[in-house]
Amino acid sequence: MTTATSTLGKVHARDIMQRNVFKLEPTATIDEAVTAFQELQIGGAPVVDRSGRLLGVISSSDIARPENMRSGHVDVQRGDYTMGEASPDDDGSYDEEVVFSMEDYSPGVLAGTSVADLMNTDVVTVSPDATLKQICKQLVKEHAHRVMVVERGKLVGIVSTLDVARCVADSL
């Protein structure tokens, strides 16, 4: 076993996770979520209750899902560009830039739809004790770019593919 392999075998989620995580409450409006995503230059955020318990995750893709557009959750009030004219990615979702560039969302929809209405409750999670190998297997299995680190139901951090790459690079 090489030194790098030996070192990587001792890495756990708690060692590489991001602890300072932006979170949304389920009562936050879609307008608040989109504004935060733009300002922080992020594509999504975990949704937690006041005690920090993980409830779900909301992403720009969740907001711009075709079924949300057809159901009227996200629509455009005025202007030349409508979500119906946007073209989805291969997975049926819309690119974050498309979501962020839409400045004329209907104020009633943005203010009246909550994060809880559109969040994904099927969240990929690991414990702080999960090994790097377990994290990587979970990322691959779920086709995910990040896992939420949860301890006793509460969000304590996030591990992204960038965190994994950084850890591996530092070990080589």
N, C-alpha and C positions, 0 to 999 in steps of 0.2 A: 504494500500500500504506500502511495506517495505521500509526501508531507501535506500537499494541498488537499488530497482526498481525506487524509486523517483530520485535518483542520476543518474541512467542510462537513465532515461527519459529526462534528460536535456543535454545529450551528443550529440554533432553535429560532422559532418565530420571534421570541422576545428579544433576541440579539439583533435582528435586522429590521424589525417593524418600525413604521413611522408612528410615533406616539401622539404627536400634535396633529390631530385629524379634524378637518372641518366637518361638522355634522349639521343636519337639518332636523327639526321637529316635524312630526307628521302633520301638524296644523299649518305649517308654512305654505304659502301660496306658490303656485308654479312661477309666478312673476318673481318672487323672492329667490326661488331656486335658480332660475335662468340668470338673474342679475348676479347672484353669487358665483355661478359658474363662469360668467364673463369676467368678473372682477378678479377672481382667483385663478383664472385660466385653467380650470379643471373640467372634466367631463362628467362628473357625478359626485355623489356624496352619500354616506350612510345616513339612514334615518333612525333616530333614537328617541325614546321617550325621556321625560325629565329625569328619570333615575339613571339614564345611560344604557338602558336595555336596548339591544339592537332589534329593530322592527323590520328593516328592509334596506334597500338601496334604490336611489333614483339617479338616472343618468340622462344625458341629453337624448340618447336613443329611446329611453322610455317615454320621454315627453313627446318625441316626434314619431312614435310608432304609427304605422298606417291605420291601425284600428282606432287609435285615439283621434286621428284626424277625421276619419269617416264618421266617428261618433259625435264629432263636434267638440271634443274636449279642447283641441287646439285648432284654432282657425284664425283667419285674417279678417279684420274688419274693413280695411280700406287699402288701397294701393294696387300696384300692378302685379305683385307677386303673391301667389297663394301657395299654401302647402300642397294643394292638390297637383300643382304643376311641378313640384320638386321630384327628383328622381331618387328612389331608394338605393342604398348600397346592396351588395349581393345578398346580405342577410335580411333584407327587407326593412332595415332601419335607415334613418336619415343621418347624414354626417353632422357632427357638432357645429360646423361652420354654417350649415343651412339653418339650424335651430337658432344660433346666435345672430345671424344676419337678419332675421325677421323682426323688424322694429315695430311692425304694426299689428301685433297680436291683439285680438279683441280684449280690451281691458276687463270686460265682464268675465270672460273665460279665465284670464290669467289671475284675476283676483278671486274668482269663485271656485277654482279647482285647487284642491290641496295636494300636497306631496303624497299624502296617504292614498289618494285616489289613483295615482299613476305609478307608485313605487313597485319594485319587484320584491316580493317577500321570499323568494327562493334564493337565498344568499349563500355564497360559498364561504365557509368559515373553517378556521383551525383554532386550536388552543395555543396559548403561549409556549407550551412544551413541544409543539410539533417540530419535527426535525426538518432541515432544509430539503431532504429527500421527500418527506411526506408533503411538504408544501408544493414542491415541483410536480409531484404526481397528481395532486389535487388541481393545480393550475392546468395541467395537460388534460386530465379527465374531464374537467368542466369547460375547457376551452376559454379560460378566464385570464384576465390580465392582472387581477388582484384578488386577494383573499382577506376577509375581515378576521381579525384576531379577537376572539371572544373568550372571556373568562366568567363563569357563573352567569351567563346570559348577557353580560355587559361588554360593550365594545371597548377594547383596550388598545387597539392599533390596527394598522393595515400593512400587508406585505404585497408589494407590486412586483411585476417582472423586472422592473428597473432595480428594485432593492435586491433581488436575487442576483441579477447580473453584476451589480456593484460588489456584492459579497464574494462572488466567484472571482471577479477581476482582482480584488484585493488579496485573495488567497494564492494567486498564481505568481 
